[in-house]
Amino acid sequence: MSENDHVWSRYMFGITAKCSHLTNNLAESFNAFIGDARAKPIIYCVDSIRIKIMSMMNHRRMVAERWKGVLVPEVQKQVIELSKNKGMFDVQGLLLTELKWMGKREGMK
């Protein structure tokens, strides 16, 4: 093996968490989500989690059906705000569904 295996080879990396706070937050969020299902036998636990996920997805679908356009409402608001200042931007079409906004003035972000 080369001298630089520790830089690029996955097998040379340690298995401990590199961001323990992220791992901990994920575990806490999951445990809070499954709630009382943790104490049930595995079949009932998995079934409870499945029902929660199905309910959550159904709720999100019903909310999304009320949207007027093809964009998420928050993104739609941002597009409207950007279009108010469209004189400051040069819009280039990349694809049928994709645009690129470039600032006309130097230093624009």
C-alpha positions in Angstrom: 0.0 0.0 0.0 1.1 3.6 -0.5 2.2 5.9 2.3 -0.9 8.1 1.9 -3.6 5.4 2.5 -4.8 7.1 5.6 -5.8 10.1 3.5 -8.0 8.4 1.0 -8.7 4.8 2.0 -12.0 4.2 3.9 -10.6 1.2 5.8 -8.0 3.4 7.4 -10.6 5.8 8.9 -11.7 5.3 12.5 -15.2 4.1 13.2 -16.0 6.5 16.0 -18.4 9.4 15.3 -16.7 12.5 13.9 -19.6 14.7 14.9 -21.0 13.3 18.1 -23.5 16.1 18.6 -25.1 15.3 15.2 -25.2 11.6 16.0 -26.8 12.3 19.4 -29.3 14.8 17.9 -30.3 12.2 15.3 -30.7 9.5 17.9 -32.8 11.7 20.2 -35.0 12.9 17.3 -35.6 9.3 16.3 -36.4 8.1 19.8 -38.8 11.0 20.3 -40.5 10.2 17.0 -41.0 6.5 17.8 -42.1 7.3 21.4 -43.9 4.5 23.1 -43.3 2.1 20.3 -39.8 1.4 21.7 -41.3 -0.6 24.6 -43.3 -2.8 22.4 -42.2 -6.2 20.9 -40.4 -5.8 17.6 -43.3 -6.6 15.3 -45.6 -4.1 17.0 -42.7 -1.5 17.2 -42.1 -1.7 13.5 -45.8 -1.6 12.7 -46.3 1.5 15.0 -43.4 3.3 13.2 -44.9 2.4 9.8 -48.2 3.8 10.8 -46.6 7.0 12.0 -44.6 7.4 8.8 -47.7 6.7 6.7 -49.7 9.3 8.7 -47.0 11.9 8.4 -46.7 11.3 4.6 -50.5 11.5 4.1 -50.6 14.8 6.1 -47.8 16.3 3.9 -49.5 15.1 0.7 -52.8 16.8 1.8 -51.0 20.0 2.6 -49.1 19.9 -0.7 -52.4 19.4 -2.6 -53.5 22.9 -1.5 -50.5 24.6 -3.1 -51.4 26.7 -6.1 -48.2 26.4 -8.1 -45.6 23.8 -8.9 -43.2 25.4 -6.3 -43.2 25.1 -2.6 -44.9 28.3 -1.3 -41.7 29.6 0.5 -39.7 29.2 -2.7 -42.5 30.9 -4.7 -42.3 33.9 -2.4 -38.5 34.1 -3.0 -39.0 33.9 -6.7 -41.6 36.8 -6.6 -39.2 38.8 -4.5 -36.3 38.2 -6.9 -38.5 39.1 -9.9 -39.3 42.5 -8.3 -35.7 43.3 -8.6 -35.3 41.7 -12.0 -33.6 44.7 -13.5 -30.6 44.0 -11.2 -30.3 40.5 -12.6 -29.7 38.8 -15.9 -31.8 35.6 -16.1 -30.4 32.8 -18.3 -32.5 29.7 -19.1 -30.5 26.5 -18.5 -33.2 23.9 -18.9 -37.0 24.0 -19.3 -37.4 24.0 -15.5 -34.1 25.6 -14.5 -33.0 29.3 -14.5 -29.7 30.9 -13.6 -29.8 34.4 -12.0 -26.7 36.5 -12.5 -26.1 39.9 -10.8 -25.5 42.6 -13.4 -23.5 44.8 -11.1 -20.1 44.0 -9.9 -20.0 42.6 -6.4 -23.6 41.3 -6.5 -24.2 38.0 -4.9 
